[in-house]
Every structure is written in C-alpha cells, then in structure tokens.
Amino acid sequence: MNRTVRVRPLDSWISRVGYWWATAVGFVWGFVWSTGRIEVRHGLIVFTGMPKWTFGRGGACVGRCYLTDRNTGERVLGHEAVHRRQWQRYGMLFPLLYLAAGRDPLRNRFEIEAGLEAGGYVRADGTPRVPARPRRR
C-alpha cells in the first residue's frame, strides 16, 4: 500500500511553530523596550510605552504580542486580535504575505480582513484617514 503524507503549511502545526516563534521574538522585543504596562487583553500580550521606532504605524502585532506606545482602545485590540489569528494561520509566512499584499492598508487584504475602521485607517463614513499609497509595479 502506497501512503502519501500531506504537509499542510497553513493552519497546521507548521504554522503554529512559526506563530510561537514570532510570539517569542515579539515578547523579547516588547520586554526589552516597553516602559509601560504589560497586560493580556483580547488574547494578546499588550506591551505599551514602546518607543515609536520599535513598531510600525500605530502598533505592531508579532505573533501573540501587540507592541505600541499607547494605542490600546477596544476596537484596535479587536483589529489586532484578527492579526493574531492571521499569524496562527500563516505562521512565518505571514510577514512575507503581508509585505506582498502591499504597504497601503486600504489595499492590503490582511488589513481589510482585520477591519479598516477598527484599525484606524478609515473613518465611520468610509473616508480614508491615511493617504493611499500608489502601488509599485
């Protein structure tokens, strides 16, 4: 009998290893640079008081860790919890896929899935809060 072993890289033990690795990296980074409160909210380990140069935009989700200076509203944390799930699903492929989706949050499928309004990228009426960046060709 010929058995083939299928390896599923998405939403599998492989992606979970990447998720936990990213969480370890995010935890060390947050622990070293955080000058504020560290707490668990929305399933995220939230590091506040981070210097602005240690994260992108209003904050960054790295595995289970959310790194920010003070951007910790309930809606934002809900948005970041979606990114946490994306890390779980894609593991270490997530940063590459995110980069390939583009830096413009209004066109980035991962930001759209997490919610543009909750992420602070658009207002309630749908108008952008951030200027759209042209796509590179």
N, C-alpha and C positions, 0 to 999 in steps of 0.2 A: 504494500500500500504506500503510495506516494503522498506524503503530507507536506504542505507548504505552510510556512509560518508567515503570517502577515504582520508587518510592523506598522502600526498606526501612529504617526508622529503627532497628530492633533488630538487634544483632549484624551490623552493617554498617560501612562506612567512616564513616557519620554518627555512630554510637555510639562508634567508635574515636577520632574527633576529640574528642568530649566526654570520653572516658577520658583521653586525653593532656593535655587542658586541665586536668582535675581533678588529674592527676598533677603537672603543673607548679605548680598552686596549692598542693597538698599538700607538694611538695618545698620551695618557698619558705618556707611556713609552718614546716615542720619544721626547715629550715636556720637560720631566724631564731631559733627558740625552743628547739631541742634543746641540752641541756647534757651529754648522754651520748653513748654510742656510736651511730654510724650504720652500718648494715650491710645487706646484701641476704640475706634468708632467705625461703624458700618463694616466691620470685618477687616479694617485697615489699621496698621500701626502708623499713627499720625505723628510725625515729627514737626514741631513748629519752631520758630525762631531761627530758621535756616538762613544763612546769608544768600542774597539773591543770586550770586554767581554759582551756587551749588545745585540749582534746578532750573528748568525752563519755564517760561510763561508764568502762570500763577502758582504752579506747583508741578510736581512730577510723581507719577506712580511707578515704582520699581518693585515688581512682584507684589507683595502684600503691603509694602511700605509707601506712604504718601509723604513726600518731602515738600515743605512750604515755609514761608515766613509767617503768614497769619491767615491764609485763605482757607478757612475751615468751616464754612457755612454748611448747613444740612444738604442743600441742593448740590453743592460742589462735591461733598463727600459721596453722595449718591452717584454722581458722574464718575468719580474716581473708583468707586466700587465696581462699576462696569469695566473700567480698565483693568482692575484686579482680575476679573473673570476672563478678560482677554489674555492676560498673562497666563492664567491657568490653562486656557485652551491652546495657546500657541507656544508657550514656553519661550525659549531663547530665540525662536523665530520672530517673536512679536516685535522687537526693536527693528529688525530688518524689514518686516512687512509694514510697520508704521512709517518708517523712512520712505519706503517705496510708494506709500499712499500719498505722500507729499506733505510739505510743511504748512500749507494753507488749511487751517482747521475747518473751514467751510466746505472743503472738498475731500477732506480726509475721512475715509469710511469708518475708521475707528472712533474718531471724534463725533461723527454723525450718529453712530450707534450708541455712544455714551450720552448723547443729548447736547446739542449745541447751546441751547438756552441754559441748561443746568451748568454747563461748563463755562458760562460767561462769554460765549462767542457771539451770541445774538441776543437781542432784546426780546421781550414777550411778543412784540408785534412782528418779529422776524427780521428786523433790520440788523445788519452786522454791527458788532461792537469793535471788531478788528478789521482793518482793511484787508481785502482779499489780495493774496499774492499771486502773481502770474505764474503759471506752470512752466517749468523748464522743459525744453524739448530735446 
